[in-house]
Amino acid sequence: MVKRMTLLFPLHPNFTGYNAPMRTDSEILDLEVIGELPAELEGTWYRCGPDPRFPPRLGNDIYVNGDGVVSMFRFHQGRVDFRMRHVRTERYLAERYAGRSLFGAYRNPFTDDPSVANVSGNTANTTAFFHAGHLFALKEDGLPYELDPNTLETRGLWDFRGKLKSKTVTAHPKIDPATGEWLLFGYEANGLGSRDMVFGVVDKHGDLVREEWFEAPYTAMQHDFAVTRDYVIFMVFPTTADVERMRQGGDHWVWERDKDSWIGILPRQGSAANLRWFKRPAGYSFHVGNAYNEGSLIHIDLCLSQRNAFPGIPDADGRPYNPEEAAPFLTRWSFDAQDPEATFTSRQLSPIPGELPRVDGRVVASKHRVIYYGGINPELPLNTSGPIGPGSNLLVRVDVDTGAVSALHLRDADSFQEPQLVPAVGHEGYLLVVVDHHDTTLASVAVLEAAHPEKGPIATIKLPIRLRDAFHGCWVAAGAANGA
């Protein structure tokens, strides 16, 4: 009998310190609370992010290639319970059975173990999303996984009751607050490296009612999109895929700074035949805060950088990663849908670089006033947390009407994860944000007055564990379907 040696995680920033894998499912009841929680906080905050169950097959890996983990904070009558559970994807179950990693480089099936040639590599590790009584874990290279909203147990893959033809669904869904519709898109919709895209509409009951197919100018990483009352906007930035490169063992994604960006404008009530593409210089945006239109004039607020912000995505011409090029700034694009080339303007909304912008869900696709995001002040200490490297040492609020910018910095040993707005009646609401404490390797949740986050927490929820950096989540008010 041959004894198999246990593999170790690499001594790399993606797998050490606050980024060290947790590799566990857990439940903690009645978390300690310092201060008093607002009475309006009645509901559940769901979050999703990557946490690898096994050390990487190829010896090292990027942060975003971990197995999906969904966590929840349930707020009820001044108390908070916590639960966290891995999504039982096809990939997770295959590797759990084998007792080791079977999937290789990020989204490159040619580097996988032959035993998983017919197993989906979808990790379901990006967004926790609730719609029509169903909780989902989303990852943009596959279909959603449905979870039980109370136990977080995996119910299975969700194909919209057999109606969806696309092989992929974005991890950045939009809920139209006016109609209750789930608006989605997918890229590489017809499989690895394909230029095919879809735009889909799911009604408020959860039924897919529309699926429009079209082609992108080239195959690109399209992490987010924008929606207004009258338009859908797709953004193709030059982080490109090439199947032959993957076949040779290369990266799925490469930054090609010499390519143009392309912006696609689709009238929401039109068909794919009405889609118009126009060119812009190379740049990159992972996340859109919100968008709205005034007649044919479209405004999009997005975090924009000169190149893809992920250090794990190489430059096609071999030049080294430049963090200054990769720094995203909250930026407003404005252009006329009828004449985008002639009217395009771009202006920076905040001097503080950062990511993960959030708005009040009640104003999605309509005019908004406030955006919240995680910011970085490079003159303050930076702590490694998440996929980029430095975690956010500021929590930023921007009033896009007045230009006022306020920011919260807690301690030099703290960093922020993505904020979540909880709306309230009569005022701006509250912000929830996980705070990483790098000196204790523990976490807490700060509860902030959304209108004045710079004042600091009005309550703090303590956790006796570390919470590896998650990506995106959602707030579900008490009384929603299935007990959430």
N, C-alpha and C positions, 0 to 999 in steps of 0.2 A: 504493500500500500504506500503510495506516494503522498507525503504530507504537503499540503498546499500552504504556502506562506501567506499571512495576512498582509495585504497591501496597505501602505500608509498614504495619507493625504500629503501632497507636496508642501514644502515650506515656502509658500508663495503668498503674497497678500490676499489673493482670492480665497485662500483656505486657512488663514491664520488670524489671530487677534479677534476682532469683532466679526470677521467674516468666516470664522471657523464653523464648519457644518454642525448643526444641532442633532440631526439624524434621529429625531424622536417625535412621537405623538404625545400630547399631554393635555391635562385638564387641571385648572386651578380655580377653586370656588372662592368667592367673597374676597377679592383682592383688597389689600390695604389701600385706603384713600386718605390722603392728607388734604384737609379742607372740606368743603361741602360741594357736592355735585349739583348743578342746576336741575331743577325739577323737570325742565324740558327734555333732558337726556333720558329718553325712554325708547329703547330700540337696540339694534345690533350693528356693530361696525365690523364688516368683513374685510380681510386683507389677503393678498396672495403674493407669493414670491418663491424664489428658488432655494432649495436646500438639498444637496446631493446625498443620496443614501449610501453610495459607495465611492471610494477613491476613483479618479478618472482612469479610463482604460488606456489612454496614451501617455500617462504620467503627469500631465498638467491639463488645465482646461480654463475656460473663461467663466466668469461668475454666473452669467445668464443661462448656463447649460445645466443647472441643477434641477432636481425633481420638484414638482409643484407642491407647495405647502399652503394650505388655507388656514388662517386663524380668525378667531372671532372674539370680540368683547361684547358681552350682553349687559346692557344697562337696565336696571329695574329697581325702582323705588330707592334710589341712592346707593345701590350695591352694584358690583361689577363682577361677572364671572368670565373666565377665559378658557378657550379650547383651541387646540391646534392639531391638524391632521394632514398627513401626506395624501395627495390625490392618487388613487389607485389606477393609474393609467396602464395601458398595455406595456409600455416601457418599464414602469415601476415594477409591475408584477413579473415580467420576464427576468429582470435583474434580481429581484428578490428570490425567485426560484433558483437562479444560478448562483446566487451568493456573491456576485461581483458585477462590475460595470460591463455592459455589452455594447454600448453605443460609444462611438469615437468622437471625432471632432464635431464641433457645433454644426448641426444641420448638414452634415456630409455623410450620407449613407454608405459611401464607398469605403469609409474607415470603420464601419461597424463590424462586429463579429458576424460571421456568416449565419449563425443560428437565428439572428433576428432580421433576416432579409425581408421577411413579410410581416414584421411587427412595426407599428407606428412609433416614431421617435418623439411624438408630441408629449411635452412635459407638463402642459397645463399650468404654467408657473408664473403668469404675468398679471392677471386681473381677476378679482372676485367681483361678480356681477349678478344682480338680482332683477328678474323681470317676470311679470305675470305669475308670481307665486313660486318661481323656480330660482334656485341658486346655481351659478355656473362658475367654473374655473376656466379661464380663457388663455390661449397661447396662439399667436398669429399664424403658425405653420400647421394648424390642424383644426379640428372641430371642437366645440365646447364639451366639457365634462360636466354633467349634472351632479350636484351634491345635496345631501339632506341638510336643510338650513338650520336644523337643531343639533344634529350629531356630527355633521361634516362628513359622514360616511359617503363614499362614492356610489352613485346610482348607475352611472354608465355614460357612454358617449351620447351626445345629443345631435341628431341630424335633422331637427325640426320636423319630426314625425315623417321622415323619409322624403321630404319635399326639396331640401337643399341639394343642389348638384355640385356646388363648389366644394373643393377639398380643404379649403381654409376659411377661417373667420377671424377678423381683426380682434386684437385684444383691447381695442379702444372703441367700444360701442358708444353710441349716443342715444340717449332717451329724449325724445321730443316731449317736453312737459305739456304741450298743448294737445297732443293726440295720444300720448302714452306709447307711441311706436318706438320700437328698437330699430335703429338704423345701423347698418353694418356694411363692411366691404371686405373683400378678400383679395390678396395678390398671390402669385404663383398658384392660382385657383385651379389650374388643371394639372398640377404636379410640379415636381422639382424643376426649377429653372424656367418655367413657362412664363410668357408675357401676359397670360390671361388674368383678367380681373373681373370681379363682380361687385355690384352694388345691390344690397338687399334691404327689404323692409319687412319687419315682423310686427304684426298688429298688437294692440294692447292685451289681447287674449293669448299671445304666444304663437300665433299661426303665421308662417311665412306667406306673404301675399305678393311679393315681387322679387325677382332676381334678374338683374340686367347684366349681360356679359359684354366685355369689350377688351381691347388690348392696350397695354401700356407702351410708351415709346421704347422702353427697354426694361429688363427685369431688375427691380430695385427693391431695397428694404423700405417698405412703406409702413412705418409703425403706427401712424395716426392719420386722421383726415379731419376735415372741417365741414360743418353743417350749419346752414342758415335756414330761415323760414322758406326761402325760395330756391336755394342752390345747395349742391354738394360739391366739395372741392377736394380733389385728389392731388397729392404732392409727390412727385417722383424725383428724388434726389440721388446723386450718383454714388450710392453704395450699391454695387452691382453684383449679380450672381452669374456664374458661368459653369455649366455642367461639366464641360471638358476639364476645366481647372479642378473641379471637385474630384473627377475621376482619377486625376493624377495625384490626389491626396492633398490638394490645396484648399484654401478657405472658401466657405460658401460666399462670404461677403468680402469685397475689396473696395477701398475708396479710390474712385477715379476722378480726380480733380479737374481733368481736362474735358469732362462731359458737361453738357448743359443740364440744368434742372428743368423739369416740365411740370406745369400746373394745369390740371384738367378741371373744367367747369361744366357741371351737369345740372340743368334745371331739374328741381325735385319732381316736377310733374311731367318731365320729358322722358324720352327714351335714350338708349345709348347712341342713337343716331344724332342726338342733339348735343353730344359731348364735344367740347372744344378744348384743344391743348394749346398752350403757349409757352415759350421758352423764357427761362431766367438763367443768370449765371449760376455756377456751382455754389452750393451751400448745403446746410443740413438742418433739419428739425426733427427731433423725436416726438415732441408733444405740442399740441394745440391747447391753449387755454379756453378759447371760445371764438365764435365767429357770428356775424350778423350782417344783414344787408339792408340798405336804404334804397329801394328801387333796384336798379342794376348795379349800384355801388356796393361792393363787398369789402368788409373789414375782417381780417383774421389776426388774432393775437396769438403768437407762437414763440417758443424758445428757439432762437436761431443762432447757429454757429457757422464758422467758415468751413468746417469739415466734420465728419462723423465724430461724435464725442467719445466713442468707445475706444480705449487704447488697444484693445484686442483685435481691432479691424485694421489691417495693414494698408499702407498707401501703395497704389499700383506702381508708382515710380520708385519705390524703395526708400523714400525719405523718411526720417524718424518721426514718431508721433510728437506733435507740438501742442502742449496743453493750452497755449494761448489761442491757437486756431480753433481748438475744440471747445472753448468756453462759450456757452450759449447765453444770449441776452434776450429778455422779453422784448418782443418787437411787434409792431403793427404793420401789416401789409394792407394796403387799400388799392383797389382797382375796379374798373368798370367791366362787368361781365360782357358788355357789348363791344368793348374796345380795350381789352386788358393791356395790350402792348403799349398803347399811347398814354395810359393814365396811371400806370403802376407807381406807387410811392411806398417807401419803407422808412419807419422812424422807430427809434429805440424808446421803450417806455420806462425803463429802469436802468440805473447805472450799475446795479448789482447783478453779476452773473448768477445763473442758477437754473433749476429744472423742476419738473413735476408740478406744473401750474394747475390750480383748481379754481372753479367758480361755483357759485350757488347753482345747483341743478335746476332750480326753477326758472333760470334765465338762459339755459342752453338754447342756442340757435337764435336768440334775441339779444338786443342791446344789453350789455352788462356794464357795471361800474367798477367792480373790485375783482382783483386776481390775487391769489395767495400762492406762494411757491417756496421751495427750499433754496436758499441763496448761499453764496460763498464770499467771504471776505478774506482774501489771500494774506492780509496783514495780521490776521488772527491765527492761532494754532489750528492745524488741519489734522483730522483723524481719519484713518482709512475705514470706510464703510460703504459697501455696495459695489456696483460694477465699474464705476468711473475711476475710483481711487479715493479721493477725499470726499468725506461726507459733508452734508450741508451744515455749516456752523451758524447759519442765520435762518430764521423763519421770516419771510418777507410778505408784506401787504402793499399792493399798489392800487391807488385810486386812478383809474385811467382817464377820468374826466378832469380832475384837478392836477394830476401829475404827482400828488403827494405819495411818498414812499416811506414806510416805517418798517423797522426790523427788530426782531428779538434775538439776542444772544444770551444764552444761559451761562454755562461755565466753559472754560477752555477744554475740558475733558468731555464735552457733550457734542453730539451731532443729532440732526433731525432727519426723520424719514418723511414720507409723503404726508402732507396735511389732509385732513378730511373736514369739510364744512358740514355742520349739523344746522339746518335752517331753523329759525324760530319766528314766531308771530310777533310783529311789532318792532323787531330789531334785527341786526345782521346775523345773529346766531352765534354759534360756538365753533371753535376749531379744536379738533383732536389731532394729536401728533405723537408718534412714538419717539422718545428721546433715548439715544444710545449713550450710556455712561461708560466711557472707555477706561476709566480708572478702576471701576468695580466690575466691569463686564456684565452689568445688569441693565435692565431697561425700565422705563416708566412711560406713562402716557400723560402728557401735559394737556390740561383743559384750559383753553384760552378764550377770552372775549374776542370774537372775530373782528370787531371794529377797532380793537386796540390790542393786538397781540404783543406789542412792545411793553405792555404793563406786566407781562409775565403770567404764570399760571394762577387761575383762581382755584384750581384743585389739581392734585397730582395723584395718579394711580400707580402704585408701586408693583413691580413684578419681581419675583425671586429668581428670575432667569434672564438670560440674554435673548433678544429677538433679532435674528439675522435679518438684514435689510430686505424688506418686502418691496414690491413695486407699486401696485395699485389696488384700491379697494372701493367700498361703497357703504353708505349708511342706509339702513332699512328701519323705518320707524316702527314702533310697537304696534301690533294689530294687523300687520301685513299677513298674507296667506302663509299657512304652514307654521304658524307660531313664531315667525321671525319678528 
